[in-house]
Amino acid sequence: MSERDVFERRLEAAVRDYVEAAPTGIDAARLTDSLATNVPRMRRLVPRPAWRLPSLGLAWILVVTALVAVMGMGLLASGALRDVRLLPLPATPNQTLETPPAVIASPVATTPPPSTPASPSPSEPIGIVLPSDWVRDQAAFQDALKATPYGGRILVSRDSATELAAVETLIRQGIKVLILTAQDSAAAAAAADEARAAGVKVIANDRFILGTAAVDSLVTFDNLAVGAAMGQYLVERAGGTRGSNLYLYAGNAADSNSFEFLEGAWEKLQPRIADGTFVIRNSSVAVGLQGNPTLTRDQLAQVIAQVTTNWDFNTSRTLAVGNLAAVPAAAKGTVFILAPNDFTALAIGDVFAADKDVTKSYVTGQDADKASVQSIIDGKQGMTVFKDPRTRVQAAVAAAAAFLGGGTPIATTTINNGTIDVPARLLASVTVTRNNVQAALIDTGYYRASDFTGSWPGKR
């Protein structure tokens, strides 16, 4: 008897004995372990050519067939194949794969893939699109939606392209009202136009949407007042001192709010620039316009182009470093810095504090970011403007509910977006210094006292 015959008989006997020993079911794991251990050892008894299929006899083919059948029965008996599903074939090169925007929250249901249009859902008529880093807004919208009879879905965007994709997804899912926080005020018009074409009401949240008639409502803070608060803080700190060194910084030109912040601040600062209290040190464009009590949008754009931070920490630092390198020591000393928000204020403030010729700085900000509040407590940043996102979110959801109920949202004024006058609800903000951190931010529940170190007036 050949070695191959010996191998085949042993294998047949092993399979037969195993099946006979397990009349009520097949232990697939045990069979697999047994074969993995024994077959390689038995295989060494047979010369390699004997394993090639063309040279095998009928008996070996029957043995292999029986083995496969037994293993399959074992897997089925053990439940291993019960939930197996075939995966879809990968797309061919000429197919376009659509990447859905990220779903952040849905108080009612999970958002289906955008490639499969969903039927309109009466319980989820509100669609919300936010920048991906607006974490506080995401949480605030979840809470606000729970307080209404209407459900909603929240998608996030990274740029104007993903913003448009998110809006298109929500439209396919059957929303009736869109709350949109624009990445770019002008580029967002395309998303608003698509929503309007689908019969969806459009609410601009926080940031304006420009150049389209497809905006039904705007909910934001009074941004002129925010800028004015920052300018007024610097005016009060300068007092009657003439020749005070003033450094101007602005947000991103793609954000319409940047224009309003600078416009509001300019109207407070300009009279004191004109009388010599302030001397602008870092913008030749602003120096050329210092005789103008108000600035046109084009003039504001020219100033912003020269002092933009792009709402970016590193850009802010680089700009501040360049500004200080370009002026003599006499242009430093005590400085007054119009920083457009808290994030940029930290970067710019650090640069000025590190310059040996800067002896004192007064730095503005807005948003009441936690790091800047700590900086205010520590006496580094001078102030911030608190625009409570909870208030704005509640107003935006209330506007959506008004539309869904067949009514009209509250509007305190209208603002022209370059195409139409948009009904707008402008909300009030609060100037925060070290003196009212407790009342404005902690007593209102926005922060806890334990979020900060050090002491401040009224700390409890």
C-alpha positions as CSV (number, residue, x, y, z in Angstrom):
1,M,0.0,0.0,0.0
2,S,1.4,3.4,-1.0
3,E,1.9,6.3,1.4
4,R,-1.0,8.2,-0.4
5,D,-3.3,5.3,0.2
6,V,-2.4,5.3,3.9
7,F,-3.1,9.1,4.1
8,E,-6.5,8.8,2.3
9,R,-7.6,6.0,4.6
10,R,-6.6,7.8,7.7
11,L,-8.4,11.0,6.6
12,E,-11.6,9.1,5.8
13,A,-11.4,7.3,9.1
14,A,-10.9,10.6,11.0
15,V,-13.9,12.3,9.4
16,R,-16.1,9.2,9.8
17,D,-15.2,8.8,13.5
18,Y,-15.8,12.5,14.2
19,V,-19.2,12.5,12.6
20,E,-20.3,9.3,14.4
21,A,-19.1,10.7,17.7
22,A,-21.3,13.9,17.3
23,P,-24.8,12.7,16.4
24,T,-26.6,15.8,17.7
25,G,-24.5,18.5,16.2
26,I,-21.2,19.4,14.8
27,D,-18.7,21.4,16.8
28,A,-17.2,23.4,14.0
29,A,-14.5,25.0,16.1
30,R,-13.3,21.6,17.4
31,L,-13.3,20.1,13.8
32,T,-11.3,23.1,12.5
33,D,-8.8,22.9,15.3
34,S,-8.4,19.1,14.8
35,L,-7.8,19.4,11.1
36,A,-5.5,22.3,11.5
37,T,-3.4,20.2,13.9
38,N,-3.5,16.8,12.1
39,V,-3.7,17.5,8.4
40,P,-0.4,19.3,8.2
41,R,1.3,16.5,10.1
42,M,-0.4,13.8,7.9
43,R,0.5,15.8,4.8
44,R,4.1,15.2,5.4
45,L,3.6,11.5,4.8
46,V,2.8,12.1,1.2
47,P,5.2,13.3,-1.5
48,R,4.2,16.8,-2.7
49,P,3.0,15.8,-6.2
50,A,0.3,13.6,-4.6
51,W,-1.5,16.8,-3.4
52,R,-2.0,18.1,-6.9
53,L,-5.6,17.8,-7.9
54,P,-5.1,16.3,-11.5
55,S,-3.2,13.3,-10.0
56,L,-5.9,12.5,-7.4
57,G,-8.2,9.5,-7.6
58,L,-11.9,9.4,-7.2
59,A,-11.7,8.4,-3.6
60,W,-9.7,11.5,-2.6
61,I,-12.2,13.8,-4.4
62,L,-15.1,12.1,-2.5
63,V,-13.2,12.6,0.8
64,V,-12.6,16.3,0.1
65,T,-16.2,16.8,-0.9
66,A,-17.4,15.1,2.3
67,L,-15.1,17.2,4.4
68,V,-16.4,20.4,2.9
69,A,-20.0,19.3,3.5
70,V,-19.3,18.4,7.1
71,M,-17.5,21.7,7.9
72,G,-20.4,23.6,6.3
73,M,-22.9,21.7,8.5
74,G,-20.8,22.5,11.5
75,L,-20.8,26.2,10.8
76,L,-24.5,26.3,10.2
77,A,-25.2,24.3,13.4
78,S,-23.0,26.7,15.4
79,G,-24.7,29.8,14.0
80,A,-21.5,31.1,12.5
81,L,-23.1,31.7,9.1
82,R,-26.5,32.8,10.3
83,D,-26.0,36.5,9.9
84,V,-23.6,36.5,6.9
85,R,-24.4,39.1,4.2
86,L,-22.7,39.6,0.9
87,L,-20.8,42.8,0.6
88,P,-21.6,45.1,-2.3
89,L,-19.2,45.0,-5.2
90,P,-16.8,48.0,-5.2
91,A,-17.7,50.8,-7.6
92,T,-16.3,50.6,-11.1
93,P,-13.9,53.4,-12.1
94,N,-16.7,55.3,-13.9
95,Q,-19.0,55.3,-10.8
96,T,-19.2,58.3,-8.5
97,L,-19.1,57.6,-4.8
98,E,-20.9,60.2,-2.7
99,T,-19.5,60.9,0.7
100,P,-22.3,61.9,3.1
101,P,-21.8,64.8,5.5
102,A,-21.3,63.8,9.1
103,V,-24.4,63.4,11.2
104,I,-23.9,65.1,14.6
105,A,-27.2,64.7,16.2
106,S,-30.8,63.6,15.6
107,P,-33.2,63.7,18.5
108,V,-35.6,61.5,16.5
109,A,-33.8,59.2,14.1
110,T,-30.6,58.4,12.4
111,T,-30.0,60.1,9.0
112,P,-30.0,57.7,6.1
113,P,-27.2,57.8,3.5
114,P,-27.7,60.8,1.2
115,S,-27.4,58.5,-1.8
116,T,-30.8,57.0,-0.9
117,P,-33.4,59.8,-0.8
118,A,-35.6,59.5,2.2
119,S,-39.3,60.2,2.3
120,P,-40.3,63.4,4.1
121,S,-40.6,62.8,7.8
122,P,-43.2,65.0,9.5
123,S,-41.4,64.5,12.8
124,E,-38.1,65.9,11.5
125,P,-38.9,69.0,9.5
126,I,-35.9,71.1,10.6
127,G,-32.5,70.7,9.1
128,I,-29.5,72.4,10.7
129,V,-26.0,72.8,9.1
130,L,-23.2,74.1,11.3
131,P,-19.4,74.4,11.0
132,S,-17.8,71.3,12.4
133,D,-16.0,73.2,15.2
134,W,-19.2,74.8,16.6
135,V,-19.5,72.3,19.4
136,R,-21.4,74.5,21.8
137,D,-24.0,75.2,19.1
138,Q,-24.4,71.5,18.4
139,A,-25.3,70.8,22.0
140,A,-27.5,73.9,22.3
141,F,-29.5,72.9,19.2
142,Q,-30.0,69.4,20.6
143,D,-31.4,70.9,23.8
144,A,-33.6,73.5,21.9
145,L,-35.1,70.9,19.6
146,K,-36.2,68.7,22.6
147,A,-38.2,71.7,23.8
148,T,-40.3,71.9,20.6
149,P,-42.8,69.5,19.0
150,Y,-40.6,69.4,15.9
151,G,-37.6,67.1,15.4
152,G,-34.5,68.0,13.5
153,R,-31.3,66.7,12.1
154,I,-27.9,68.3,12.5
155,L,-25.1,68.0,9.9
156,V,-21.7,69.7,10.0
157,S,-19.6,71.3,7.3
158,R,-15.9,71.8,6.8
159,D,-16.1,74.3,3.9
160,S,-18.6,75.6,1.4
161,A,-18.5,72.4,-0.7
162,T,-19.4,70.1,2.3
163,E,-21.9,72.7,3.4
164,L,-23.8,72.5,0.1
165,A,-23.6,68.7,0.2
166,A,-25.1,68.7,3.7
167,V,-28.0,71.0,2.6
168,E,-28.7,68.8,-0.5
169,T,-28.8,65.8,1.8
170,L,-31.3,67.4,4.1
171,I,-33.5,68.5,1.2
172,R,-33.6,64.9,0.0
173,Q,-34.6,63.8,3.4
174,G,-37.7,66.1,3.3
175,I,-36.9,69.0,5.6
176,K,-39.3,72.0,5.5
177,V,-37.0,74.6,7.3
178,L,-33.2,75.0,7.0
179,I,-31.1,76.7,9.7
180,L,-27.8,77.4,8.0
181,T,-24.6,78.9,9.6
182,A,-22.6,79.9,6.5
183,Q,-18.9,79.0,6.0
184,D,-18.7,81.8,3.5
185,S,-21.5,84.4,3.4
186,A,-21.4,84.7,-0.4
187,A,-20.8,81.1,-1.3
188,A,-23.7,80.0,0.9
189,A,-26.2,81.6,-1.6
190,A,-26.0,78.4,-3.7
191,A,-27.2,76.3,-0.8
192,A,-30.0,78.8,0.0
193,D,-31.1,78.8,-3.6
194,E,-31.4,75.0,-3.7
195,A,-33.4,75.1,-0.5
196,R,-35.8,77.7,-1.9
197,A,-36.2,75.8,-5.1
198,A,-37.3,72.8,-3.0
199,G,-39.8,74.9,-1.1
200,V,-37.7,75.0,2.1
201,K,-37.6,78.1,4.3
202,V,-34.1,79.4,5.0
203,I,-32.9,80.9,8.3
204,A,-29.4,82.4,8.4
205,N,-28.0,81.6,11.8
206,D,-25.4,84.0,13.2
207,R,-23.8,84.7,9.8
208,F,-25.5,86.5,6.9
209,I,-26.1,84.9,3.5
210,L,-25.3,87.4,0.8
211,G,-26.4,88.0,-2.8
212,T,-29.6,85.9,-2.9
213,A,-33.4,86.4,-2.5
214,A,-33.6,82.9,-0.9
215,V,-33.2,84.0,2.7
216,D,-36.4,84.2,4.7
217,S,-35.0,85.2,8.1
218,L,-31.7,86.1,9.9
219,V,-31.1,85.4,13.6
220,T,-27.9,86.9,15.0
221,F,-26.5,89.2,17.6
222,D,-26.3,92.9,16.9
223,N,-22.8,92.8,15.4
224,L,-22.5,96.5,15.1
225,A,-23.1,96.7,18.9
226,V,-20.5,94.0,19.4
227,G,-17.9,96.0,17.5
228,A,-18.9,99.2,19.3
229,A,-18.4,97.5,22.7
230,M,-14.9,96.6,21.8
231,G,-14.1,100.1,20.5
232,Q,-15.7,101.7,23.5
233,Y,-13.5,99.6,25.9
234,L,-10.4,100.9,24.2
235,V,-11.7,104.5,24.2
236,E,-12.4,104.3,28.0
237,R,-9.0,102.8,28.8
238,A,-7.1,105.5,26.7
239,G,-8.9,108.3,28.6
240,G,-7.5,111.7,27.6
241,T,-4.0,110.4,26.8
242,R,-2.9,111.6,23.4
243,G,-0.8,109.6,21.0
244,S,-2.0,106.2,22.3
245,N,-0.7,103.4,20.1
246,L,-3.6,101.6,18.3
247,Y,-3.3,98.3,16.5
248,L,-6.3,97.1,14.4
249,Y,-7.1,93.5,13.5
250,A,-10.1,92.0,11.7
251,G,-11.7,88.6,11.0
252,N,-12.1,86.8,7.7
253,A,-13.4,88.7,4.7
254,A,-15.5,85.7,3.8
255,D,-17.5,86.2,7.0
256,S,-19.9,89.1,6.7
257,N,-19.8,89.5,10.5
258,S,-16.2,90.7,10.2
259,F,-17.4,93.8,8.4
260,E,-19.9,94.6,11.0
261,F,-17.5,94.1,13.9
262,L,-15.0,96.5,12.3
263,E,-17.6,99.0,11.3
264,G,-19.1,99.1,14.8
265,A,-15.6,99.5,16.4
266,W,-14.5,102.1,13.9
267,E,-17.5,104.4,14.6
268,K,-16.4,104.5,18.3
269,L,-12.7,104.8,17.6
270,Q,-12.7,107.2,14.7
271,P,-13.5,110.4,16.7
272,R,-10.6,109.7,19.0
273,I,-8.4,108.9,16.1
274,A,-9.3,112.2,14.5
275,D,-8.5,114.2,17.7
276,G,-5.1,112.5,18.2
277,T,-6.0,110.3,21.1
278,F,-5.1,107.2,19.0
279,V,-2.4,106.7,16.4
280,I,-2.9,103.8,14.1
281,R,0.3,101.8,13.9
282,N,-0.3,98.8,11.7
283,S,-2.6,99.8,8.8
284,S,-1.7,102.4,6.2
285,V,-5.2,101.9,4.6
286,A,-6.9,102.8,7.9
287,V,-4.6,105.8,8.4
288,G,-5.7,107.0,4.9
289,L,-9.3,106.7,6.0
290,Q,-9.0,108.1,9.5
291,G,-10.9,111.3,8.6
292,N,-14.0,109.2,7.7
293,P,-16.6,108.9,10.5
294,T,-18.1,105.9,8.7
295,L,-16.6,103.5,6.2
296,T,-18.3,102.0,3.1
297,R,-18.2,98.2,2.6
298,D,-15.5,98.6,0.0
299,Q,-13.4,100.7,2.4
300,L,-13.9,98.2,5.2
301,A,-12.8,95.4,2.8
302,Q,-9.6,97.3,2.1
303,V,-8.8,97.6,5.8
304,I,-9.7,94.0,6.4
305,A,-7.4,92.8,3.6
306,Q,-4.5,94.5,5.3
307,V,-5.2,93.3,8.9
308,T,-7.1,90.1,8.5
309,T,-6.5,87.2,10.9
310,N,-8.7,84.8,8.9
311,W,-10.0,83.8,12.4
312,D,-6.8,81.7,12.6
313,F,-4.4,81.5,15.6
314,N,-1.2,81.1,13.6
315,T,-2.1,83.8,11.1
316,S,-2.8,86.1,14.0
317,R,0.6,85.5,15.6
318,T,2.4,85.9,12.3
319,L,0.7,89.2,11.6
320,A,1.3,90.6,15.1
321,V,5.0,89.6,14.9
322,G,5.3,91.4,11.6
323,N,3.5,94.5,12.9
324,L,5.9,94.8,15.9
325,A,8.9,94.2,13.7
326,A,7.9,97.0,11.4
327,V,7.6,99.8,14.1
328,P,10.1,101.6,16.3
329,A,10.1,101.3,20.1
330,A,8.1,104.5,20.4
331,A,5.2,102.8,18.7
332,K,5.0,100.3,21.5
333,G,4.9,101.1,25.2
334,T,1.3,101.1,26.2
335,V,-0.7,99.6,23.3
336,F,-4.4,99.3,22.5
337,I,-5.3,96.3,20.5
338,L,-8.6,95.7,18.7
339,A,-8.6,91.9,18.4
340,P,-11.6,90.6,16.5
341,N,-12.4,87.6,18.8
342,D,-11.0,85.7,21.7
343,F,-9.2,83.1,19.7
344,T,-7.1,85.7,17.9
345,A,-6.8,87.9,21.0
346,L,-4.9,85.1,22.8
347,A,-2.4,84.8,19.9
348,I,-1.9,88.5,19.4
349,G,-1.8,89.2,23.1
350,D,1.0,86.6,23.6
351,V,3.1,88.3,20.9
352,F,2.8,91.7,22.3
353,A,3.4,90.5,25.9
354,A,6.7,88.9,24.7
355,D,8.0,92.2,23.2
356,K,10.4,93.9,25.6
357,D,9.3,97.3,24.5
358,V,5.6,96.7,25.2
359,T,4.9,97.8,28.8
360,K,1.1,97.5,28.9
361,S,-1.6,96.2,26.6
362,Y,-5.3,96.5,26.5
363,V,-6.8,93.7,24.3
364,T,-10.4,93.2,23.2
365,G,-12.2,90.0,22.3
366,Q,-15.6,88.4,21.9
367,D,-17.2,85.0,22.4
368,A,-16.3,84.5,26.0
369,D,-14.1,81.5,25.3
370,K,-13.0,79.7,28.4
371,A,-9.3,80.4,27.8
372,S,-9.9,84.1,27.3
373,V,-12.1,84.3,30.4
374,Q,-9.1,82.8,32.4
375,S,-6.9,85.4,30.7
376,I,-9.2,88.2,31.8
377,I,-9.2,86.8,35.3
378,D,-5.4,86.8,35.2
379,G,-5.3,90.4,34.0
380,K,-3.9,89.7,30.5
381,Q,-6.9,90.2,28.2
382,G,-9.0,93.2,29.0
383,M,-12.5,92.2,27.9
384,T,-14.7,90.0,25.9
385,V,-18.2,90.3,24.5
386,F,-20.5,87.5,25.6
387,K,-22.9,86.4,22.9
388,D,-24.7,83.6,24.6
389,P,-25.2,80.9,21.9
390,R,-28.0,79.4,23.8
391,T,-30.1,82.5,23.3
392,R,-29.3,82.6,19.6
393,V,-30.1,78.9,19.1
394,Q,-33.4,79.2,20.9
395,A,-34.3,82.2,18.7
396,A,-33.4,80.3,15.5
397,V,-35.4,77.2,16.5
398,A,-38.3,79.5,17.5
399,A,-38.1,81.1,14.0
400,A,-38.2,77.6,12.4
401,A,-41.3,76.7,14.6
402,A,-43.0,79.9,13.5
403,F,-42.6,79.0,9.8
404,L,-43.7,75.4,10.4
405,G,-46.8,76.7,12.2
406,G,-47.7,78.9,9.3
407,G,-46.6,82.1,11.0
408,T,-43.9,84.7,10.8
409,P,-40.7,84.7,13.0
410,I,-40.0,87.7,15.2
411,A,-38.0,90.4,13.5
412,T,-36.5,93.5,15.0
413,T,-35.3,95.1,11.8
414,T,-34.4,94.3,8.2
415,I,-30.9,94.1,6.7
416,N,-30.1,94.2,3.1
417,N,-28.0,91.3,1.8
418,G,-27.2,92.9,-1.5
419,T,-30.4,91.5,-3.1
420,I,-33.2,91.9,-0.7
421,D,-34.1,93.3,2.8
422,V,-34.0,90.3,5.1
423,P,-36.2,90.3,8.2
424,A,-33.7,90.0,11.1
425,R,-33.9,89.4,14.8
426,L,-30.8,91.1,16.4
427,L,-30.0,89.9,19.9
428,A,-28.2,91.7,22.7
429,S,-24.8,90.9,24.0
430,V,-22.9,91.6,27.2
431,T,-19.5,93.2,27.8
432,V,-17.5,91.1,30.2
433,T,-14.5,92.3,32.2
434,R,-13.0,90.8,35.3
435,N,-15.5,92.8,37.4
436,N,-18.6,90.9,36.1
437,V,-17.3,87.4,35.2
438,Q,-19.4,86.0,38.1
439,A,-22.7,87.7,37.1
440,A,-22.4,87.3,33.3
441,L,-20.9,83.9,32.9
442,I,-21.2,81.8,36.1
443,D,-24.4,82.9,37.7
444,T,-26.1,82.4,34.3
445,G,-24.9,78.8,34.2
446,Y,-22.7,79.2,31.1
447,Y,-19.6,78.2,33.1
448,R,-18.8,76.9,36.6
449,A,-16.6,78.7,39.0
450,S,-14.5,75.5,39.1
451,D,-13.7,76.0,35.4
452,F,-11.3,78.8,36.4
453,T,-8.4,79.4,38.8
454,G,-7.6,82.5,40.8
455,S,-10.1,85.0,42.2
456,W,-12.5,87.6,40.8
457,P,-15.0,90.0,42.3
458,G,-18.1,88.2,43.7
459,K,-16.6,84.7,43.3
460,R,-18.8,82.1,45.0
